[in-house]
Amino acid sequence: MEKKHEYQVTDYAGKLAKTFLRNPLTSVLGVFLLIMGYLSLSIMPREEDPQIAISGGGVVVAMPGATPREIENIIINPLERKLREVKGIEHIYGQAFNNYGTVSVMYYIGENREDANLKLYDKVMQNMDKMPKGVMQPLVKPFDIDIDIPILTFAFYAKDKKVDDVKLFKIVRKLQQKINAVKNVAKTTVKGARKEQYNIEVDMGKLSAYHLSLGQIMKAVQSVAVDVPDVKGRTKKNELVIFGVKNAIESVEDVKSVIVAQYMGSPIYLRDVAKVTDGMDIQNFKTAKLRFKEDEHAKSLGQERSQVTLTVSKLAGTNAVFVAEDVLEVLKEHQDELTKEGIGYIITRNYGERANEAVNELMEHLVITIIIIALMLVFALGWRESIIVTFTVPAILAVTLFVAYLSGQTINRITLFAFLLSLGLLVDAAIIVIENIHRHLHAHDVDQKEMDELLIEATDEIGAPTNVATLAIILTMVPMAFVGGMMGSFMKPIPLNVPVALIASLFVAYIFTPYLSLKLLKKPTHKHHHKKGGK
């Protein structure tokens, strides 16, 4: 019998197929990839949209008594020139006002926020000696744009008429302190709150009768509305002596008893010229209301009720889903206390829930797409070939998710869009390999080849053209990585993840497609029977 000619492998595709075809670790590798992908999907931070690194800051410099022109010439212009020395600054905006000036700095998108803030502060402090006489210490305020967008907002309202706006604010502020201690919560704010204060409504007629001005009223009130510092000293025995002044204002009667002036040898009290009440900050017009449909509460309190909004933001790069769940857990713990106090709340924004729904919905679409591909392959090649290709898709996505997790990315709409975009390309390599294996299995000389040799040859044949085609697709994605500005940062997951997915598709196709074909496919026997017919 003539010795069979052994096929010589020429491409990496064939080398990978040959290495892993009979390797017992191939199945272990496949299971490992799927587990790593699942863990990455579970652990990776979830967001609805990617957080874009925007850095910048403002410098406020006060110079009492200076005009806007003076501020511009001796503060704004020199400061702008010095800040131009800092690398990474894209825009500088200076504004001059009476007594002070501001310089706003915008760094290029993508600059590290902490480094940018440090460079800005460092440059201002380095040039303090060049500030003119009379200038106060500059105030450097960084922009915290990445933590300013809340992931949760709650509208707190009073269920009971006995709960006034001041009590509502005090309870919400207490709850704010608890929520601010939750892990990965960055910033909490209370908006629309009404705070407690003494209100003074001056009677202009009485003021004129006593020949007083509003300025005198203001000075009299301010004189008792400041914190008096403690006076500390030591005795000869080295004992510490502390002198304190009792708070002059403890009730509305104390405010009424403030002396504002002397008239005809008699003191004029605040109560003589003004109406003083213990209430809330009536000068605060930043309020919001909740409007309800007709229900039991609405009948007693009305359809509209005052509300206090509590916002919660998370640290950049953390999981919006987990942070939101932790905050809601804190609220759940205080539910009984809020109910007892007659306070209810409505969740008006839950970014974590939306992010989770967006990720889950896109993952469902990925599964549906995989099922459609599998059904199409059943009719085109056969159900066994369909199973082989169907396995490769989750394996490729698992590799891509694992690499994304290692590189510190988050799962968001753009990341998943990159997966959906590349999904049609991912199965190309596996389909090409399985189609060539299918062709070899139905070739006229199939009986002259061993199954191992047939699988290696079929994989190796399409290696070079498949590699070139995949490389060409990757190169079309590369220019997207060099897009600058806001759009470049927003679309960054696409040039990062699509090439990784395509490269992973090659390795998975060359390693697992021949391996699974060896397990699932068999040589057809109809050609052998045809030969026996003698025709």
C-alpha positions as CSV (number, residue, x, y, z in Angstrom):
1,M,0.0,0.0,0.0
2,E,1.3,3.4,-0.9
3,K,2.3,5.6,2.0
4,K,-0.1,8.6,2.5
5,H,1.4,12.1,2.1
6,E,1.1,14.0,5.3
7,Y,-0.2,17.6,5.0
8,Q,2.4,20.3,5.8
9,V,1.0,23.2,7.9
10,T,1.8,26.6,6.5
11,D,-0.2,29.1,8.5
12,Y,-0.8,29.9,12.2
13,A,-4.4,28.7,11.8
14,G,-3.2,25.2,11.0
15,K,-0.6,25.4,13.8
16,L,-3.2,26.3,16.4
17,A,-5.6,23.7,15.1
18,K,-2.9,21.0,15.3
19,T,-1.8,22.0,18.8
20,F,-5.2,22.0,20.4
21,L,-7.0,19.3,18.4
22,R,-6.1,16.4,20.7
23,N,-5.0,18.5,23.7
24,P,-7.0,17.6,26.8
25,L,-6.6,21.2,28.0
26,T,-8.7,22.5,25.1
27,S,-12.0,21.8,26.8
28,V,-10.7,23.2,30.1
29,L,-9.7,26.4,28.2
30,G,-13.2,26.7,26.7
31,V,-14.9,26.3,30.1
32,F,-12.4,28.8,31.7
33,L,-13.1,31.4,29.0
34,L,-16.9,31.1,29.5
35,I,-16.5,31.4,33.3
36,M,-14.2,34.4,33.0
37,G,-16.7,36.1,30.7
38,Y,-19.6,35.5,33.0
39,L,-17.6,36.8,36.0
40,S,-16.5,39.9,34.1
41,L,-20.2,40.5,33.1
42,S,-21.2,40.2,36.7
43,I,-18.4,42.2,38.3
44,M,-17.8,45.0,35.7
45,P,-19.3,48.4,36.7
46,R,-22.5,49.1,34.9
47,E,-23.5,52.5,33.6
48,E,-26.0,53.8,31.1
49,D,-23.5,56.0,29.4
50,P,-19.7,56.2,29.7
51,Q,-18.4,58.8,32.1
52,I,-16.2,61.2,30.1
53,A,-13.2,62.7,31.9
54,I,-13.7,66.5,31.8
55,S,-11.3,68.5,33.8
56,G,-11.0,72.2,34.6
57,G,-11.3,74.7,37.3
58,G,-11.7,78.3,38.3
59,V,-9.5,80.8,40.0
60,V,-11.2,83.6,42.0
61,V,-9.0,86.6,43.0
62,A,-10.4,89.4,45.1
63,M,-9.0,92.9,45.4
64,P,-11.3,95.1,47.4
65,G,-11.8,98.6,45.9
66,A,-10.4,97.8,42.4
67,T,-12.4,98.6,39.3
68,P,-13.0,96.0,36.5
69,R,-10.3,97.7,34.3
70,E,-7.7,97.5,37.1
71,I,-8.7,93.9,37.8
72,E,-8.2,93.0,34.1
73,N,-4.8,94.7,33.8
74,I,-3.1,93.7,37.0
75,I,-4.8,90.3,37.8
76,I,-6.6,88.7,34.9
77,N,-4.1,89.3,32.0
78,P,-0.9,88.3,34.1
79,L,-2.7,85.2,35.5
80,E,-3.9,84.1,32.0
81,R,-0.3,84.4,30.7
82,K,1.0,82.2,33.6
83,L,-1.7,79.6,33.2
84,R,-0.8,79.2,29.5
85,E,2.5,77.7,30.7
86,V,0.6,74.6,32.0
87,K,0.5,71.7,29.5
88,G,-2.9,70.3,28.6
89,I,-5.0,73.5,28.9
90,E,-7.4,74.0,25.9
91,H,-9.3,77.2,26.8
92,I,-8.8,80.0,29.3
93,Y,-11.7,82.5,30.0
94,G,-11.1,85.6,32.2
95,Q,-13.7,87.9,33.6
96,A,-13.2,91.2,35.5
97,F,-15.7,92.6,38.0
98,N,-15.8,95.2,40.7
99,N,-13.5,94.1,43.5
100,Y,-12.7,90.7,42.0
101,G,-11.8,88.7,38.9
102,T,-12.3,85.1,37.8
103,V,-10.3,82.9,35.4
104,S,-11.8,79.7,34.2
105,V,-9.6,76.9,32.8
106,M,-10.7,74.1,30.5
107,Y,-8.3,71.1,29.9
108,Y,-8.4,68.9,26.9
109,I,-11.0,66.1,27.3
110,G,-9.3,63.0,28.6
111,E,-6.8,64.8,30.9
112,N,-6.6,63.2,34.3
113,R,-8.8,65.4,36.6
114,E,-6.6,65.0,39.8
115,D,-3.4,65.9,37.9
116,A,-5.1,68.8,36.1
117,N,-6.4,70.2,39.4
118,L,-2.9,69.8,41.0
119,K,-1.2,71.6,38.1
120,L,-3.7,74.5,38.2
121,Y,-3.3,75.0,42.0
122,D,0.5,74.6,41.8
123,K,0.8,77.3,39.1
124,V,-1.3,79.8,40.9
125,M,0.5,79.3,44.2
126,Q,3.9,79.5,42.5
127,N,3.2,83.0,41.3
128,M,1.7,84.5,44.5
129,D,4.8,86.7,44.9
130,K,3.9,88.5,41.6
131,M,0.4,89.4,42.9
132,P,0.0,93.2,43.5
133,K,-0.4,94.6,47.0
134,G,-3.9,94.5,48.3
135,V,-4.8,91.2,46.6
136,M,-6.4,88.6,48.8
137,Q,-5.5,84.9,48.8
138,P,-6.7,83.3,45.5
139,L,-9.5,80.7,45.7
140,V,-8.9,77.7,43.3
141,K,-12.0,75.7,42.7
142,P,-11.8,72.6,40.5
143,F,-14.8,71.5,38.4
144,D,-16.2,68.2,39.6
145,I,-18.2,67.4,36.5
146,D,-17.7,63.6,36.7
147,I,-19.5,63.5,40.1
148,D,-22.1,66.3,39.5
149,I,-24.5,64.1,37.6
150,P,-26.7,62.3,40.2
151,I,-27.6,58.6,39.8
152,L,-30.4,58.8,42.3
153,T,-32.9,61.6,43.1
154,F,-35.6,61.4,45.8
155,A,-38.5,63.7,46.3
156,F,-39.4,63.8,50.0
157,Y,-42.8,65.2,51.0
158,A,-45.0,65.5,54.1
159,K,-47.9,63.1,54.4
160,D,-49.2,64.8,57.5
161,K,-50.2,68.5,57.9
162,K,-48.4,68.6,61.3
163,V,-45.0,68.2,59.4
164,D,-43.9,71.7,58.3
165,D,-41.2,72.5,55.7
166,V,-38.6,73.1,58.4
167,K,-39.1,69.7,60.1
168,L,-39.0,68.1,56.7
169,F,-35.6,69.6,55.9
170,K,-34.2,68.6,59.2
171,I,-35.2,65.0,58.7
172,V,-33.9,64.9,55.1
173,R,-30.6,66.4,56.1
174,K,-30.2,63.8,58.8
175,L,-30.9,61.1,56.2
176,Q,-28.4,62.8,53.8
177,Q,-25.6,62.3,56.4
178,K,-26.4,58.5,56.5
179,I,-26.4,58.2,52.7
180,N,-23.2,60.1,52.3
181,A,-21.4,57.4,54.3
182,V,-22.4,54.7,51.8
183,K,-19.5,53.2,50.0
184,N,-18.7,54.8,46.6
185,V,-21.2,57.6,47.1
186,A,-19.4,60.8,46.1
187,K,-21.8,63.7,46.5
188,T,-25.2,64.3,48.0
189,T,-27.2,67.6,47.8
190,V,-30.5,68.8,49.2
191,K,-32.5,71.2,47.0
192,G,-35.7,73.0,47.5
193,A,-35.4,72.9,51.3
194,R,-36.8,75.6,53.6
195,K,-34.6,76.3,56.6
196,E,-35.5,77.7,60.0
197,Q,-34.8,81.3,60.7
198,Y,-36.1,84.5,62.4
199,N,-37.9,86.8,59.9
200,I,-37.9,90.5,60.4
201,E,-40.5,92.5,58.5
202,V,-39.7,96.2,58.9
203,D,-42.6,98.7,59.1
204,M,-41.4,101.6,56.9
205,G,-43.8,104.0,58.4
206,K,-42.5,103.4,61.9
207,L,-38.9,103.5,60.6
208,S,-39.5,106.9,59.2
209,A,-41.2,108.2,62.4
210,Y,-38.2,107.3,64.4
211,H,-35.8,108.8,61.8
212,L,-34.1,105.4,61.3
213,S,-32.7,103.7,58.2
214,L,-32.6,100.1,57.1
215,G,-28.8,100.2,57.4
216,Q,-29.1,100.9,61.1
217,I,-31.5,97.9,61.5
218,M,-29.0,95.7,59.6
219,K,-26.1,96.8,61.7
220,A,-28.0,96.1,64.9
221,V,-29.0,92.6,63.9
222,Q,-25.5,91.8,62.5
223,S,-23.9,92.8,65.8
224,V,-25.6,90.0,67.6
225,A,-25.6,87.5,64.7
226,V,-21.9,86.7,64.8
227,D,-20.0,84.0,66.6
228,V,-18.0,85.5,69.5
229,P,-14.7,83.6,69.9
230,D,-13.7,82.2,73.2
231,V,-10.9,84.1,75.1
232,K,-8.3,81.7,76.5
233,G,-5.5,82.4,78.9
234,R,-3.3,80.8,81.6
235,T,-2.9,81.6,85.3
236,K,0.3,81.6,87.2
237,K,-0.4,78.0,88.2
238,N,-0.5,77.2,84.5
239,E,-4.2,76.5,84.7
240,L,-6.2,77.1,81.5
241,V,-9.0,79.7,81.8
242,I,-11.7,79.9,79.2
243,F,-14.1,82.8,79.0
244,G,-17.3,82.4,77.0
245,V,-20.1,84.6,76.0
246,K,-23.6,83.2,76.2
247,N,-25.5,83.1,72.9
248,A,-27.4,86.4,72.8
249,I,-30.1,85.0,70.5
250,E,-32.0,82.0,71.7
251,S,-35.6,82.8,71.0
252,V,-37.8,85.2,69.0
253,E,-38.1,87.4,72.1
254,D,-34.4,87.9,72.1
255,V,-34.5,89.2,68.5
256,K,-37.4,91.5,69.4
257,S,-35.4,92.9,72.2
258,V,-32.4,94.0,70.1
259,I,-31.8,97.7,70.6
260,V,-31.4,99.5,67.2
261,A,-31.1,103.1,68.3
262,Q,-31.7,105.7,71.0
263,Y,-34.6,108.2,70.7
264,M,-35.2,111.0,73.1
265,G,-33.0,109.2,75.7
266,S,-35.0,106.0,75.4
267,P,-33.9,102.8,73.6
268,I,-35.7,101.8,70.5
269,Y,-36.2,98.0,70.2
270,L,-36.5,96.0,67.1
271,R,-40.1,95.1,68.1
272,D,-41.0,98.8,67.9
273,V,-40.2,99.1,64.2
274,A,-40.6,95.6,62.9
275,K,-42.6,92.4,63.1
276,V,-40.4,89.5,64.2
277,T,-41.5,85.9,63.7
278,D,-40.0,82.5,64.2
279,G,-40.4,80.8,60.8
280,M,-38.5,79.7,57.7
281,D,-36.4,81.4,55.1
282,I,-39.1,83.4,53.2
283,Q,-36.5,84.9,50.9
284,N,-35.8,81.4,49.4
285,F,-37.8,81.1,46.2
286,K,-36.1,77.9,45.0
287,T,-38.9,75.5,45.9
288,A,-40.5,72.6,44.1
289,K,-43.8,70.9,44.5
290,L,-45.2,67.4,43.9
291,R,-48.6,67.1,42.2
292,F,-50.7,64.0,43.0
293,K,-53.8,62.6,41.5
294,E,-56.9,62.5,43.6
295,D,-56.4,60.1,46.5
296,E,-57.0,60.0,50.3
297,H,-53.8,62.0,51.0
298,A,-54.7,64.6,48.3
299,K,-58.1,65.2,49.9
300,S,-56.5,66.2,53.2
301,L,-53.4,67.9,52.0
302,G,-54.3,69.0,48.5
303,Q,-53.1,67.9,45.2
304,E,-49.8,69.9,45.5
305,R,-47.3,69.4,48.2
306,S,-43.9,70.9,48.9
307,Q,-41.0,68.6,48.3
308,V,-37.3,68.4,49.2
309,T,-35.1,66.8,46.6
310,L,-32.1,64.7,47.7
311,T,-29.6,63.9,45.0
312,V,-26.9,61.2,45.2
313,S,-23.9,60.9,42.9
314,K,-21.3,58.1,42.6
315,L,-17.6,58.0,42.3
316,A,-16.2,57.7,38.7
317,G,-15.7,54.1,37.5
318,T,-17.9,52.5,40.2
319,N,-20.9,50.3,39.5
320,A,-24.1,52.5,39.3
321,V,-26.2,49.4,40.0
322,F,-24.5,48.4,43.2
323,V,-24.3,52.0,44.6
324,A,-28.0,52.6,43.9
325,E,-28.9,49.3,45.6
326,D,-26.8,50.2,48.7
327,V,-28.5,53.7,48.9
328,L,-31.9,52.2,48.6
329,E,-31.1,49.7,51.3
330,V,-30.3,52.6,53.7
331,L,-33.6,54.2,52.8
332,K,-35.3,50.9,53.5
333,E,-33.8,50.7,56.9
334,H,-35.2,54.2,57.8
335,Q,-38.6,53.5,56.2
336,D,-40.3,52.9,59.6
337,E,-38.8,56.1,61.0
338,L,-39.9,58.2,58.0
339,T,-43.4,56.7,58.2
340,K,-43.6,57.5,61.9
341,E,-42.6,61.1,61.2
342,G,-45.3,61.4,58.5
343,I,-42.9,61.7,55.6
344,G,-43.0,59.9,52.3
345,Y,-40.7,59.9,49.3
346,I,-40.8,59.1,45.6
347,I,-37.8,57.9,43.6
348,T,-37.7,60.3,40.7
349,R,-34.5,59.1,39.1
350,N,-32.7,55.7,39.4
351,Y,-29.7,55.7,37.1
352,G,-28.6,52.3,38.4
353,E,-31.9,50.6,37.5
354,R,-31.8,52.2,34.0
355,A,-28.2,51.2,33.5
356,N,-29.0,47.6,34.6
357,E,-32.1,47.5,32.3
358,A,-30.0,48.9,29.3
359,V,-27.3,46.3,29.8
360,N,-29.7,43.4,30.3
361,E,-31.8,44.5,27.3
362,L,-28.7,44.6,25.0
363,M,-27.5,41.2,26.4
364,E,-31.0,39.8,25.5
365,H,-30.5,41.2,22.0
366,L,-27.1,39.5,21.8
367,V,-28.7,36.2,22.8
368,I,-31.5,36.6,20.2
369,T,-28.9,37.4,17.5
370,I,-26.9,34.3,18.4
371,I,-30.1,32.2,18.2
372,I,-30.9,33.6,14.8
373,I,-27.4,32.9,13.5
374,A,-27.7,29.3,14.9
375,L,-31.0,28.7,13.1
376,M,-29.7,30.1,9.8
377,L,-26.7,27.7,10.0
378,V,-28.9,24.8,10.7
379,F,-30.5,25.2,7.3
380,A,-27.2,26.2,5.5
381,L,-24.8,23.5,6.9
382,G,-26.5,21.3,9.5
383,W,-27.4,21.3,13.1
384,R,-24.0,19.9,14.3
385,E,-22.1,22.7,12.4
386,S,-24.6,25.2,13.8
387,I,-23.8,24.1,17.4
388,I,-20.1,24.5,16.8
389,V,-20.4,28.1,15.4
390,T,-22.9,29.0,18.2
391,F,-20.4,28.1,20.9
392,T,-17.8,30.3,19.4
393,V,-19.8,33.5,19.8
394,P,-20.2,33.5,23.6
395,A,-16.5,32.4,23.8
396,I,-15.4,35.4,21.8
397,L,-17.6,37.8,23.8
398,A,-16.2,36.2,27.0
399,V,-12.6,37.0,25.9
400,T,-13.6,40.5,24.9
401,L,-15.4,41.2,28.2
402,F,-12.5,39.8,30.2
403,V,-10.0,42.0,28.4
404,A,-12.3,45.0,28.9
405,Y,-12.5,44.3,32.6
406,L,-8.7,44.1,32.9
407,S,-8.4,47.4,31.1
408,G,-10.7,49.1,33.6
409,Q,-13.7,49.7,31.3
410,T,-17.3,49.7,32.3
411,I,-20.3,48.1,30.7
412,N,-22.5,50.7,29.1
413,R,-24.6,51.3,26.0
414,I,-21.5,52.2,23.9
415,T,-19.5,49.1,25.1
416,L,-22.4,46.8,24.2
417,F,-23.0,48.7,21.0
418,A,-19.4,47.8,20.1
419,F,-20.2,44.1,20.8
420,L,-23.4,44.3,18.6
421,L,-21.5,46.0,15.9
422,S,-18.8,43.3,15.9
423,L,-21.2,40.4,16.3
424,G,-21.8,40.0,12.6
425,L,-18.1,40.0,12.1
426,L,-17.3,37.6,15.0
427,V,-18.9,34.5,13.4
428,D,-17.2,35.1,10.0
429,A,-14.0,33.3,10.9
430,A,-15.9,30.4,12.6
431,I,-18.3,30.0,9.6
432,I,-15.4,30.1,7.1
433,V,-13.6,27.4,9.1
434,I,-16.6,25.2,9.5
435,E,-17.7,25.7,5.9
436,N,-14.3,24.6,4.7
437,I,-14.3,21.6,7.0
438,H,-17.8,20.7,5.7
439,R,-16.5,20.9,2.1
440,H,-13.5,18.7,2.9
441,L,-15.8,16.1,4.5
442,H,-17.8,15.9,1.4
443,A,-14.8,15.9,-1.0
444,H,-14.2,12.8,-3.3
445,D,-10.9,11.9,-1.5
446,V,-12.3,12.1,2.0
447,D,-11.7,8.3,2.6
448,Q,-7.9,8.8,1.9
449,K,-7.5,11.2,4.8
450,E,-7.5,10.8,8.5
451,M,-10.0,13.0,10.4
452,D,-7.2,14.8,12.2
453,E,-5.4,15.6,9.0
454,L,-8.6,16.7,7.3
455,L,-9.5,19.2,10.1
456,I,-6.0,20.6,10.2
457,E,-5.8,21.0,6.4
458,A,-9.2,22.6,6.2
459,T,-8.4,25.1,8.9
460,D,-4.9,25.9,7.5
461,E,-6.2,26.5,4.0
462,I,-8.3,29.5,5.0
463,G,-5.9,30.9,7.5
464,A,-4.1,33.5,5.4
465,P,-7.1,35.0,3.6
466,T,-9.1,35.1,6.9
467,N,-6.3,36.8,8.7
468,V,-5.9,39.5,6.0
469,A,-9.7,40.1,5.9
470,T,-9.9,40.4,9.7
471,L,-6.9,42.8,9.7
472,A,-8.5,44.9,7.1
473,I,-11.7,45.3,9.2
474,I,-9.6,46.1,12.3
475,L,-7.7,48.8,10.3
476,T,-11.1,50.5,9.5
477,M,-11.7,50.8,13.2
478,V,-8.3,52.3,14.1
479,P,-9.0,55.9,12.8
480,M,-11.9,56.1,15.3
481,A,-9.4,55.9,18.2
482,F,-7.8,59.2,17.1
483,V,-11.0,61.2,17.1
484,G,-10.6,64.0,19.7
485,G,-13.0,66.0,21.8
486,M,-16.3,64.9,23.4
487,M,-17.2,62.5,20.5
488,G,-13.9,60.7,20.6
489,S,-14.2,60.1,24.4
490,F,-17.8,59.0,24.0
491,M,-17.1,56.5,21.2
492,K,-13.8,55.3,22.6
493,P,-15.2,51.8,23.6
494,I,-15.7,51.0,19.9
495,P,-12.1,51.1,18.7
496,L,-11.0,49.5,21.9
497,N,-13.4,46.5,21.9
498,V,-14.1,45.7,18.3
499,P,-10.4,44.9,17.4
500,V,-10.1,42.8,20.5
501,A,-13.3,40.9,19.6
502,L,-12.1,40.3,16.0
503,I,-8.7,39.0,17.1
504,A,-10.4,36.8,19.7
505,S,-12.7,35.5,16.9
506,L,-9.6,34.2,15.0
507,F,-8.1,32.4,17.9
508,V,-11.4,30.9,19.0
509,A,-12.2,29.8,15.4
510,Y,-8.8,28.2,14.8
511,I,-8.7,26.5,18.2
512,F,-12.3,25.4,19.1
513,T,-13.9,24.9,15.6
514,P,-11.6,22.0,14.6
515,Y,-11.7,20.6,18.2
516,L,-15.5,20.6,18.3
517,S,-15.7,19.3,14.7
518,L,-13.6,16.3,15.8
519,K,-16.1,15.6,18.6
520,L,-19.3,16.2,16.7
521,L,-18.7,15.6,13.0
522,K,-18.1,12.4,11.2
523,K,-17.1,11.4,7.7
524,P,-20.1,10.7,5.5
525,T,-20.5,7.1,4.4
526,H,-22.5,7.6,1.2
527,K,-19.5,7.9,-1.1
528,H,-18.2,4.6,0.1
529,H,-21.5,2.9,-0.8
530,H,-21.5,4.5,-4.2
531,K,-18.1,2.9,-4.9
532,K,-19.4,-0.5,-4.1
533,G,-22.1,-0.2,-6.8
534,G,-19.4,-0.7,-9.5
535,K,-20.2,2.2,-11.7
